[in-house]
Amino acid sequence: PACFQEVGARLLGPEVADGVAAAAAPLLIQMVLREGEVHRDAIAGLLGMALERLAIAQTLQLRQALLVLFARLLVHDLSSTLAVLQAHSWSAAAPQGLPPGG
């Protein structure tokens, strides 16, 4: 559904504190899992936002929450999730890797 994109953008946006985004990740997982038949576009949008947020995450708590989100989506819909991860293009602002110790 179209609301997935809007809810994800509000909860994972770069202006949202890492702690808030980390707390929102389980909510986003449940939103996808409870929907049942989720459109590939909804998964793509949510994963894209999560990948962009992971690139700028400052806390281990947020990185862990987003990785759990990826894992749950892989279990839920392996082919769609892998397709999105393979096709994702990083924004120019995203760092190329995690900082040392991250």
C-alpha positions as CSV (number, residue, x, y, z in Angstrom):
1,P,0.0,0.0,0.0
2,A,1.0,3.6,-0.6
3,C,0.9,4.4,3.1
4,F,4.0,2.2,3.7
5,Q,6.2,4.7,1.9
6,E,4.8,7.7,3.8
7,V,5.0,6.0,7.2
8,G,8.5,4.7,6.4
9,A,9.7,8.1,5.3
10,R,8.4,9.8,8.5
11,L,9.9,7.2,10.8
12,L,13.3,6.6,9.0
13,G,13.9,10.1,7.6
14,P,17.4,11.6,8.2
15,E,15.9,14.3,10.5
16,V,14.6,11.6,12.9
17,A,16.9,10.8,15.8
18,D,18.7,7.4,15.6
19,G,17.0,6.2,18.8
20,V,13.5,7.0,17.4
21,A,14.3,5.3,14.1
22,A,15.6,2.3,15.9
23,A,12.4,2.0,18.0
24,A,10.4,2.4,14.8
25,A,12.1,-0.4,12.9
26,P,10.1,-3.2,14.7
27,L,6.9,-1.3,14.0
28,L,7.7,-1.2,10.3
29,I,8.5,-4.9,10.3
30,Q,5.1,-5.7,11.9
31,M,3.4,-3.4,9.4
32,V,4.8,-5.4,6.5
33,L,4.3,-8.8,8.1
34,R,0.7,-8.2,9.1
35,E,-0.3,-6.9,5.7
36,G,0.0,-10.4,4.3
37,E,0.3,-10.0,0.6
38,V,2.7,-7.0,0.3
39,H,3.4,-5.5,-3.1
40,R,6.9,-5.6,-4.3
41,D,6.8,-1.8,-4.6
42,A,6.1,-1.5,-0.9
43,I,9.0,-3.7,0.0
44,A,11.2,-1.8,-2.4
45,G,10.3,1.6,-1.0
46,L,10.8,0.5,2.6
47,L,14.1,-1.2,1.9
48,G,15.4,1.8,0.0
49,M,14.6,4.1,2.9
50,A,16.2,1.6,5.4
51,L,19.3,1.3,3.2
52,E,19.7,5.1,3.0
53,R,19.2,5.4,6.7
54,L,21.7,2.6,7.4
55,A,24.3,4.6,5.5
56,I,24.0,7.5,7.8
57,A,23.2,5.7,11.1
58,Q,25.4,6.9,13.9
59,T,24.4,4.3,16.6
60,L,24.9,0.6,16.8
61,Q,21.3,0.3,18.0
62,L,19.9,1.7,14.8
63,R,22.2,-0.4,12.6
64,Q,21.1,-3.5,14.4
65,A,17.4,-2.6,14.2
66,L,17.7,-2.0,10.4
67,L,19.6,-5.2,9.9
68,V,16.9,-7.1,11.7
69,L,14.4,-5.4,9.3
70,F,16.4,-6.6,6.3
71,A,16.5,-10.2,7.7
72,R,12.8,-10.3,8.4
73,L,12.0,-9.1,4.9
74,L,14.4,-11.7,3.4
75,V,12.5,-14.4,5.3
76,H,9.1,-12.9,4.3
77,D,9.8,-12.4,0.6
78,L,13.3,-13.6,-0.5
79,S,13.1,-12.9,-4.2
80,S,11.7,-9.4,-3.9
81,T,14.0,-8.4,-1.1
82,L,17.1,-9.6,-2.9
83,A,16.0,-7.9,-6.1
84,V,15.7,-4.6,-4.3
85,L,19.1,-5.0,-2.5
86,Q,20.8,-5.8,-5.8
87,A,19.2,-2.9,-7.7
88,H,19.6,-0.2,-5.0
89,S,21.7,2.8,-6.0
90,W,23.2,4.8,-3.2
91,S,22.6,8.5,-3.0
92,A,25.6,10.7,-3.5
93,A,25.4,11.8,0.2
94,A,25.8,8.3,1.6
95,P,29.2,7.3,2.9
96,Q,30.9,4.4,1.2
97,G,31.3,2.3,4.3
98,L,30.9,2.2,8.0
99,P,33.3,4.2,10.1
100,P,36.1,2.2,11.9
101,G,34.6,0.3,14.8
102,G,31.1,0.7,13.4
